[in-house]
Amino acid sequence: MAEHSLVANLVLTYGIALLFVVTLARARVPTIVALMIAGVAAGPSVMGIFKTAEEVEMLAELGVVLLLFTVGLDFSLAAMRQIWRTIVVAGTLQIVGTAIAVAFFLVIVVRTTMPLAIFIGLFVALSSTAIVLKGLVERNRLSAPHGRLTVGILLLQDLAIVVLLLLVPILSGRTPVSAVPMVVGRAVLAIAAVAGASRLLLPPLLRFVTASRRPEAFPLAILVASVGMAWLGSLVGLSMAIGAFLAGLVLAESEFSHQAYAEVRPVRDVLAGLFFITLGMLIDLPMVLQRLPLVIAVAAAIILAKAVMATAALVAAMTPLRVAVTSGIGLAQVGEFSFILGRAGVDSGLLPAGWWQTLLGASVATMMATPSLLAAAPAVGAWVRTRVRDPGAAVEGIPAISGHVIVLGFGVGGQLVARALHDLGVPYLILELNGVTVQRAKAEGERIFYGDASSPESLRAAGIESALAIVSLVSDPDAALRMVTAVRQLSPTIPIVIRSRYRQEAERLQAAGATVAVAEELEASLEVVAQLLARLQIAGNVIEPLLDVFRRESVSLRPVRAPQTLLQSLPDAIRRMPVSSHRVDSGHWAIGRTVAEISLRARTGATILAIQRGARYMTSLSPDDTIETADVLYLVGDESDILLARQRLSEGA
């Protein structure tokens, strides 16, 4: 009945994990940390549900396989290409620099052996993709400059785990240093073999499965693909995790990536959760409590060292100081893949048990501190920039200009604004933090300059004192708020038109001094409502006041009385014609006048195609027909004609 005991223990362990995840969520403790704490509770040092973590090691390893498979699916080569120079330079410097700094400290101060010091340095160098990504998404900072850089470096670290796992047998002495070229060569061949096999086998397999039109077959095929490639990797000398990662990386560029991710994620979350639970089981709570001051000191040292080294690496890659500091603080924790590396170090005999317990406890502490670090990072970055001269914040080479519009950000929205200003002959200049974007746009003739829009120095260099207006389309809510504050200090009256993602952000920006803050969340929803009502044949001059009511209501947070509307529909004869509708309300100039007196076609170019009066449609109009209140007129004409017609019907102009 041992198998029944295993099932009972798993159910009890998952129940404890569920309790911790739900309870600690109120304190904003990351799920990964909550799972590890549950593992401590269920492990041999506390409740003893499982005597050793090895009892569930096979299931946990399957969870790691699926975890790395989905990481490969998430790895966007297209996104990496846009900022790959900065990511490769900064990410490599961050990993190598952190490892060297930690190793140097351990060898000189703690007197450890060089292989152990290097291994611990590499363990510390990796950061948590899962926790940081979740935090950036919750704070709407994923598209901010520091968010993009942080995610890029995290992906590079995830990819580096492939190489770091290959270094463990070399550092442990099981593979002599003289054999390093041969080991590296074999590893490269093994990686190429697994990647090639994945590319040759997986897409045809999935196409064959989808052609069967059996919905149940696709998730089975995904499990075969992920676990099968992991098994193939183990046969050629790689770890199962690396084989799964390569399979996911291949499928990420195929048409099956999104569906594959959707199918494997539920199973991955359950089994990967078991992996983090088993890590918690490895923690010897009495030993960690006995060393608690040391654990806390090590955690603080890790956070400080990683933040400094990551910031220095980003600055060396020509990143503005504010962005570098913000991103560096976001990377200042130990990652989930560090535990995979640590387990490999323990199994190889490289990492002693005492060191492993200290590192486990300190790593969990850095993870628990991550939400607070992410929240404080933008303010710390701004504070550091004000104390240290930042060459990346100043704009150089801008000629004297006045009577212009300053455009902040040159994404899709910034390009549309610049195009409109260019077509209308309004002078403008653009500030942008993406160096690649600046170079490309400048080559195309745009008046664009590299600079931090939240920096007063950049704003002065852009001629804010003589500018007509500022329009901001940056994707960083923290930088946008600081920009508004800085602009108001330099120019209290200049109009500031700014885009935000959410309504609450727009309210904060307007409270800080923005003239108009447009929330994407609100305007996109209003456009959906407008398109829906237009398809339901609601009169255009009824839709516009209704949208205005919704817009004012969303800003004031109080209900506003909306005008009553009735669903209108066209007869079949004209349903498919491109027409506009106009409802005649009380007080309109056209009421009581005949079609001839209105003379709509002669005055505006628009033609009255039909009139709806109650449930009746008048499609054969006479010049003597009179317009009455609540009539809905269906008009044919281009947009300018329709605008003129609405004005004449309403005001007689």
N, C-alpha and C positions, 0 to 999 in steps of 0.2 A: 504493500500500500504506500510505498515511498512516493509514487507519482501523485497520489492524492494529497500527501503531505506537502509536496512542492506546490500544487495548485492552491491549497489552502494558505500556504505562506505567501504566495504571490498575491492572492486576493487581499490578504490582511495588509501586506506591504503597500499595495496600490491604494487601499483605503486610507492608510496613514498618510500617504503622499497627497491624496485628494484633500484631506483635512488641512495639511500644512499649506498647500497651494492656495486654497480658498481663504484660509485664515490670514496668512501672511500677505495676501494681495491687498488687504486694507492698509498695510504699512508700506505698500509699493515695493515689497521685496521681489526681485526677479524670480520667475518660475524655476529657472535652473537652480538657483540657490535654495529655494523651497524644497525641490526634489532632493538635493544633497542633504539638507537638514533632515528630511524624512528618512533618508538612507542611514544617517547617523542614529536616528531613533530606532530603526528596525535592525540595525547591525549588531554585531557581536558585543560591542562595548556598552550597549544600553539594554534594549529589550531582548536581543538575541533571537529574533524570529529566524534569521539566517545566521548560522554559526560562522560562515565565511562567505565573502562576496563571490568566490569561485562557483558557488552552487547555482548562480544565475548568470555566470559569465558568458555562456554561449548565446543566450537570448540578448544580453547586453551588447555583445559583439555584432549580432545581427542588427541591432538598433544603430550602432556606429556605422555599419555598412550603408544602411538606408539614409542616415544623416549626411554622410559624405556624398552619396548619390544625389541627394537633393541640393547640396551645396554646388555640385557640378552643374546641375540644371539651372541654378540661380546665377552661375558665373557668366556674366554678359561680356563677351569679347567686344561687342560693338560699343558698349558704354566705356570699356577700358581704353579703346582706341582714342577717344576724345581727349583724355588727359593722361595717356599712358606714359609720357615722358616724366611728368611730375610724380606719378604713382610709382613707376619703376625706380626712379632715383630716390625719392623720399622713403618709399617702403623698404628698399634694400638698405639704405642708410639706417633706418629705424631698427630693423632686425639686427643687422651686424653691429651697429653702434651700441644698442642695448646689451647685446650678448657680450661684447668686449668690455663695456663699462662694468657690468655685473661680475664677469669673470676676473677682471683686474682687481676689483674690491675683494672678492673672495680669496684670491691667491695672496694678495699683499696683506690684508687685514686678518682674515679668518684662517689663513694658512691651509686652504684645501688644495687638493691635487688639481693640476690643470685640466684634465679631462672632465672631472666632476664640475669644476667651475664653469667650463664652456657649456656643459650640458645644462646646468642651472640657468645660465645666461640665456640660452635658447628657449628654455622653458618659460622664463619670464617675458621674453620678447613678444610672444603671441598674445593677441587680445581677443575679446569675446565678440564674435560676429553676431550671435543671436541676441545678446543683451543690448549691445549698442544700436543695432538696427531697430529693435523694438523701441528704444528710447528716442531715436531720431524721428521715427514715424509718429510717435505720440506727441512730440513737440513741434511737428511740422518743419523739421530742419533737414529732411532728407535731400531736398533739392538745393539747399543753401551751399555756398562754396565750400565751407568746412564740412558739410554733410557729404558732398560728393567725394572730397578727398579722403575722408575717414572711411567711407565704404570701399573706395578703391584700394586703400592700404589693407583693410581687413580682407578683401578678396585675395590680394597678393600674399598675405600671411597664410590664408587657407591653402593656397597653392604651394607655399613653401613647406608645408607639413610633409609633402611628398619627399623633399630632399632631406628634411630634418630627421625623419624616421630612418632614412638610409645611413645617417651619420651615427646612430646609436651603437651598432656593433663595432664601428671603428673606435668610438670614444671608450667603449667598454673593454677594448683590447681583444675582443674575439676575432676581429679582422685586423691584421697588421697594417700599419700606415703605408708600407711599401705596396700593399695590394689595393690602395685607394683608386688609382687609375682604372684597374681592372674592375673593381666594384662599381665605380661610376659608369664605366662603359657597359657593364652588364645591366645596371639599373636603367640607363638610357635605352638600351635595346629592349628590355622588358617593358618599359613604359611605351615605347614605340609599338611593340607587339600588341599590347593590350589595347592601345588607342586605335591601332589599325584594325584589329579584330572587331572592336566596337563599331568602327565606322563601316566595316564591310558587312557585319552581321545584323546589327540592331535595327537600322532603318528598314532593310528588307523584311526582317521578322515582323516588325510592327505594321508595315504595309500589308503583309500577308494576313496578319491577325485582323486588322480593321476591315479587310475585304470580306471576311467571313460574316460580318454584320452580327456578331455575337457580343453584346455588351460585356458579358462576363469574361470574355477572353482577354480583353486589353489589360485589366489589372494583373491577371496572371502572367501575361507577357512582360509587364514591367517588373514584376518580382523576379521572373526568370532572367531578365536582362541585368538587373542590378546585382542580384546575388550570384548569378552565373559569371559575370565579368569579375566580381570580387573573388570568386573561386579560381577563375583563370589567372588572376593576378597572383594569388598565393602559389599556384603551380610554377610560375616563372620567377619566383623569388621576391615578389612585392607583397605588401600586406593586403589583406582583403579590403581594407578601407581605401587604399590607393586605387585598387582596381575598380571599385564602385565609383570613386570620384571621376576617374577617366571616362567611365561609361556615361555618367551624367553630363560631363563636359561635351562629349560627342553629341548626345541627344539634345543638348541646349541649343544647338544650331539647326535642329530639324523641326519639322512641322508638328512633332509630337510632344514638344517640351512642356507646354502648358497642361495638357491632359495627363501626361506622365507625372508631373508634379502633383496634380490634384488627386491622382489615384494613390500615390505612394505616401502622401503626407500623413493621413490618419494613422497608418501602420507605423510610419517613422516616428511620429510623436509619442506613441505608446511605448515602442521599444527603445527609442533614444532616451525617453524619460527613465526607463529602467537602467540605462547606462549611467545616468547621473545619480540615480539612487544607489547603484553599486559603488560609485565613487564615494558617496557619503558613508557607505558601509566600511570603506577602507580607513576612515578617520577613527583613530583611537581617541575617543573623547577624554578619558582621564589624562592621557599623555598631552593632548592639546591644551587642556585646562591647566595642567601643571606648567606648561610653557606659554601660557597666555600672554604675558608681557612681551616675550620674544616674538610670538606670532603677530601681535599688533604692531610691534616695531618693524617687523619684516614687511607687513602689508603696507604700512605708511612709506617705507623706503621704496617699495616697488612702485607705488603710485607716483611718488615724486620723481624717481629715476626715469620711469617710462614717459611721464609728461614732459620732462626736460629733454630727453633724447628724441622723442617724436617731434617736439617743437623745433629743435635744432635741425633735424633732418628735413623738415618742411621748409624752414627758412633757407637752408642750403640749396633746396630745389626752387628758390626764388618765389616762395609763397609769401604774401603779405603777413606781417607779424600777427595781426589780430586773428586772421584765419588760421595761422599756424598754431597759435596758442590754444584756440578753441578746439581745433582738431586734435592737438596733442593731448589735452586733458581727456577728450573722449576716448583715447586709446590707452588710458592709464589703468588698465586692469589686466588680470590674467584670463586667458580665454579657455573655452571648452576643449580646444584641440591640444592645449598644453597638457591636459590630463591624459590624453591618448599618448602623448610623448612621454609623460611621466611614468605611465604604466609600462611602456617599453623600457624605460630606464631601470625601473624596479626589477622587471623580469630578467634583464640582462646582468643584474648585479652592480650596475653603475651607480645607482642612487640608493644610499643607505636608508633604512627604515626611519630613523630619527629625522633626517632631512626631509623625507617624503611627508611625514606627518606635519612638520612645520610648514612646508610649502603648500600642502593641502589646506590647512587652516588659514594661512595668509591669503591664499588665492580666493577662497570663499569670501573672506573679508573684503578684498578688492572688488569682487562682484557685487556685494551688497552695497558698497559705496558708489557704484556706477551711476544709478539714477540721480543722486545728489550732485555728482561731478558733472553729468551732462547738463543739469539745470543751471549750474553755476558757471559753466565754461564760457558762454558768450560774454558775461559781465567781466570775468577775469581777463579774457582776451582784450576787451575794450580798455580795461584799466591798465594793462601792460602796455598797450599801444600809446596811451597818454604819458607813460613814464619813460618810454624808450623811443628814440627816433626811428621811425619805420620808413625805409626808402621806398617800399612798395605802396605806401599810402599816398605819397605825393605825386601829383600829375605834372609831367614835364613836357615842354614843347608845344603848349597851347598858345596860339597867337591871340593878340588882343581882340576881343569880340564883345559886342553888346547887343541888346535887343534880341536875344536868342532864347531858345528853350533848352534846358539841360535834361537829357534823357538818361536815366540811370538803369542800366541793364540792357543787354542786346540779345535777348532770346527772341522767341516768336513775337511776343507782345511789343518789345522794343523795336523790332524790325518793322512792324506795322505802323507804329507811331512815327518812326523816322521816314518811312515812305510817304505817309500822309503829309508830314511837314515839308518834305522835299517837293511834293507835287503842288503844294500851296505856296511855295516860295518863302517859307518861314525858316530863318537860320536856326541851326541847332548844333549841339555837340553831345557826344555820348561818352559816359564813363562805364567801364566794364572791367571786372576782375579776372575774367578768363583770358589768359594771354594768347591762347590759340585763336579764340574768337576775335580778339583785337587785331592780330596780325592778318587774319583772313579778311576781315571787314575793311581794314585800312588799305589792303591791296586792291580792294574793289572800289576805293575812292571815298569811303565813309570818313567823316570827321569823328573818329573814335579814339579814345585815349585810355590807357591802363591806369586805374586808380580805384581806391576804396571810397565808395559813395558815402559811407558813414563818417569819413574823416573830414574835419573842418578845413584842413590844408587842401584836400582835393577839391572841396566845394569852392574855396577861395580861388584856387587856380583855374577852375572852370568858369569864373566870372559871375558868381552868384549875385554880387551887388548890382550888376547891370542886366541880369537875366529877366526875361518876361515871365517865366514859369519854370517849375520843375515837375517832371513826370517820372515816377518811380515804378519800375516793373521788376525789381529784384525779388528773388525767391527766399530771402532770409528775413524772417519776421523781426528778429532781434536787431539786425543791421538797419532795417527799415525804420524801426522806432527810434534808434539813435540818430539816424539821418534826419528825421523830422525835428528832433530836439536841436540838433546842430544847425539846421537851416533856420529855425526860428530864432536862434541866438544871433545868427549872422544877418538875417533879413526878415524882420517880423511880418512884413506885408506880402511877400512874394507868394503867389498861388502855388500850392502843392497838391498835385493830383497823384494818387498812389493806389496801387493794386495790392490787395491782400487775398489770402485764400479763404479765410473764414470771417464771418460777420463779427465775432468778438474781437478779432484782430483789428478789423476796420474801425470798430468803436474805440479801441485803445489808441489807434493812430490819429483819429479825429480829436480825441481828448488831448493828445500831445501837441496838436496844432495843425494837422493836415487839413487842407481846404476841402478836399473830396477824397474819401477812401472807398474804393469800389471793391466789394467782396465777391470773389469768384463764386463762392458757395451760393450767394443770393442771386446774382445776376444770371448764372447758369440755370438755376431753378425757375426764375421768372421767364427766361427764354423758352424753357420747356413748356411752361404754362401757356405762353403766347402762341407757340406753334400748335399746341393741342387745341386751343380755342379757335384758332384760324381754320384748322381742319374740320372743326365742328360748325363752321360757317357762322361764328359769332361776329357781329359787326366790328370793324376795326376801331371805330371811335368808341366802342364799348370796352374793347380789350385794353386800350391804353389807359383809361382812368382806373380800371380794375388793377392793372399792374402797378400803377402809381400808389393805389391804396395799400397793396401788399408791401411795396417798397417802404412806404412811410411807417407802416405797422411794424415791420421788421426792425426798423431803426429805433422807434419809440418804445418797442416792446409792449405796446398797449393796443387792444383791438380798435380798428378804425372801421366805421360804417361803410360797407361796400355797396356800390350801386347794384340794384337787382337786374339780372339779365335772364333772357330766355334763350334756349337753344334754337338756333335758326337753321333751316336747311333749304337748299336750292332744289327746284324741280329737276327731274332727270335730264330735260332738254339742255339745260345750261350748267349741269353739275360739274362737268369736266372743263369748263372754260376758265381761263385765267382772269378772274374778276375780283374786285374789291367791294367791300360792303360798307355802308354808312347808315347809321340809324339817326333819324331826325328826332331830336329831343325838344322838349318845351323850351321856348325862347330862341330857337333857331330862326334865322332870317327867312328860310325857305317856306316856313309854315304858312299856308293860305295862298301861296303863289302857284301859278300854273307852270307847267314844263316850259312853255314858250317864254314866260316872263323870266324864269330863271336863266334861260339861254346858256345852259351849262356847256354845251359843245363849243359854241362860238367864243365864250369867255375863258374856258379852261382847257379845251381839247378833250375832256372826258365825255363819255356818252352814257346816258342812263339806259341800261340794258333791260332792267325789270324793276318792279316795285312790289315788295311784299307788304300787305296790309292785313294784319291778323293772320288768318289761315289761308288767305287768298293771294294768288300771285297775278300781277298785271304785267303781261309780257308784250302786249300790243298797245303801246302808249300813244295817246293823242296829245297834241300841243295844248289842249284845254284841260288835261288832267291836272288836278290840284294836289299839292303835297300836304299831307296831314301829319300831326304829331304821332310818333312811334312808327312811322313808315320806315322800312329798311330799303334803301336804294342800292341796287347792284350796278356798279360802275365799271366801264371798260376804259383803260387808258394806261399810259406808262406811269411810273412813280411820281414824276413831277406833275403830271396832269391830275392825278388823284389828290395830291396835296393841295393843289389850287382849287379843285372841286370841293374838297372838305371845307376849305376856308370860305368859299362862296356860299355853300349851303348853310354854314353856321353863322357867318357874319355879313354876307352879302358883298364881300370885297371882290 
